[in-house]
């Protein structure tokens, strides 16, 4: 029903975080433009076969973060604010960098080595390599 959002029971993160991440990602890549209507809380919960509370929590956090706007009795839409897409993209970048640093620390990689590896990855990406 809502194939653009998928829930993975194998993912250790709470379901509401999975919903938040996927809505933010759709905003970041432009699939959900400002003013785009989101499914109602009940509709999305039924479509994903999760509790209404799960979707309500996701929507409340998205609203708190300024990603969506909810109008009583009219539903939720992607917020229509300047710079939203860039702001969400920046947030995603920060999240990914935190994950990279956490993994590097887990592997015992020094800050200097991490910086070198990030620079190498940047250069490879600029050249179109993998």
C-alpha angles and dihedrals in degrees: 000000000000098000092166089072121053129183120212117201087194091062109096092214120096114267094244090058090053089053092047092049094050095047091048091048091052089051091047094054093042098249089122109046126195109286094022110145118240123210114268116265092252094045094050092044091052093045093051093038093234132123122280087237090061093055093040090055091049092049092046091053092045089051092048089052091051094244096117136022123215123204117197109253093001103072135231130310135179106273115260101221131132114261096013095132093048091046092053091046090052090050091051091050091052091049092051093047090052089052091049092050092047091052092046091052090048089054092047095245115161123236091249092051091047091052090050092049093048090049090050092049090048092052092047090050092049089054091049094249129133 
